[in-house]
Amino acid sequence: MKNDIKTININKVEEENESVIILSTYNEEEVGLCIAERNGGDVEVWINKDEAIELKNAFEIAIS
């Protein structure tokens, strides 16, 4: 079962092409990351928990 965890609205200088990031889980086994632009379409990627941990670690390095 899909469960949306967090939706983050991204404000850009071009307000006509706003973006959104949606983080979801599926059956507590996969993590989904959807990045969407109002005028540019969507990309949705599903990864397993080990890959999600790698991504989390990479984000922590990027923001430190």
C-alpha positions, 0 to 999 in steps of 0.5 A, a space after each residue: 500500500 502506498 503511503 505519502 510521507 511528505 510533500 515539499 513545495 519548491 518556490 522558484 523565481 519563475 512562479 509559473 513553473 513551480 515544483 513539488 517533491 513528494 516522498 512516499 513509501 510502498 508496503 514499508 519496503 520501497 521509498 518513492 521520490 517524485 519530482 514534478 514541475 507544473 510545466 515540465 512533467 514528473 519523474 518518479 523513482 522507487 528505491 529499496 531501503 538500502 538505496 534510500 539509506 545511501 541517498 539519505 547519507 549523501 544528502 547529509 554530506 551535501 548539507 553539512 
